[in-house]
Amino acid sequence: MNDYLDQVEAQLAELTERGAHRRLAARRPSLAGAPGPGGPRPPRRRSEALAFLAAAAVAVAVVAIVVLNVGTGTPHRNTSAPAATSAGHTTTTTATGSGVYTPTVTQPAQTEVLPLPTRFYPQSFTAISELTWWLLGSVPCPSGQSGSCAGILQTTDGGRTFTDIRPPNAPASTYSQVRLADAQNGFAFGPDLYATHDGGSTWNPVDLGGRVTDLATSGGEVYATVAAGTGNSGRLVHSPVGQDQWTTVTAAGEVSGGLWTQGRDVLVQSGSGGGYGTNVLISHDGGSTFATHPAPSAGLPCEFEGAAAPDVWAHCTTGMDSGVWLSTDGGTTFTPAHASLAEPPQPNSAVFGAASGTVAVVGFNHLYRTGDAGQTWTPVGPSGIAQWVYIGFTDQTHGVALGYAGSVAPANEQLFYTTDGGQSYHLVPLP
């Protein structure tokens, strides 16, 4: 594994020196809204949800967590590709003499494989290790169907090769995000929920009595926030990751959003009390009991991340802008960590990812990285990006970003990879 990463980093460094690192970016549009053979949440679209909710809060002083399906055209309810009986082709990425990555396709020695799509637009990213990821995105529909359909790609070597995974056999508009708990158990959600317990070979629809607005896995458990009716405050529910046995976490009461879990720690924003999102509810016993503490940006939505206890980062809207806070006591108190962030302030649609208690990246059309817990922020990442829509880390040094360049269009969507804790990002070729 280390030899492979060393080789990839050496190739990427060589390409950068040759000036071949192109100004490409990505977008996570709605699967249903992507036009034709073209095309994220993150979504869980975390940044898009924060922007929408902040605007709602300013207008009516009530913020609602929602999962947005954003597209550039009229949405269509397109079904995903038909089911097949095995995993598909593998794409191997190599570098040509010109310094431009060229994918070559090989077929493993097995029958009834799923061919890789001719074009894949990533929408949602999930990982269970440094090298094992799944990407949910949109792909051209099979012959006879119009628009775009859902597709899932898997890599077990950090993006060097990809295998096609069968998505849920349901309308693409019924799910927008994907999460992996381990190699066998995963979930597609937003607004509906589908679960796989055999690595994506089959998916089961799960009815939780409302819209699944967020989902997180940790410690053998999966947690989800569920909103019923037209409102967006709702319940916190959980289940063992390997079984569809969901129960309400009654100790949490009414919740809104900001779901984050790590081990036995569960953190979510309140949906009642002093107002939507006024408080943070924190459990250290898997949801049996919760303590209530003030939220970093009271009454406004936040996303929380933490690489190791007791450090927890918060990225929250502050109105039309957003800010970053850091807690060093497990979420009991938060201190602003954005005072030195470059002006103008980051908009509420900016995205955020944390690699450790000291390293984090935030940005909208420019990325800024801190390596000293928010005391200073330095510009990083490729230039020419119109909008970043997702940042995430799998460990302290490895992570990905989704963004798009030139214009907000599905054809510009790309995936970038970092192996140095967000100091630099490199393009990952996709089908």
Secondary structure, 3 states (H helix, E strand, C coil): CHHHHHHHHHHHHHHHHCCCCCCCCCCCCCCCCCCCCCCCCCCCCHHHHHHHHHHHHHHHCCCCCCCCCCCCCCCCCCECCCCCCCCECEEEEEECCCCCEEEEEECCCCCCCECCCCCCEEEEEEECCCCCEEEEEEEECCCCCCCEEEEEEEECCCCCEEEEECCCCCEHHHCCEEEECCCCCEEEECCCEEEECCCCCCCEEECCCCEEEEEEEECCEEEEEEECCCCCCEEEEEEECCCCCCEECHHHCCECCCCEEECCEEEEEECCCCCCCCEEEEECCCCCCCEEEECCCCCCCEEEECCCCCCEEEEEECCCEEEEEEECCCCCCCEECCCCCCCCCCECCCEEEECCCCCEEEECCCEEEECCCCCCCEEECCCCEEEEEEEEECCCCCEEEEEEECCCCHHHEEEEEECCCCCCCEEECCC
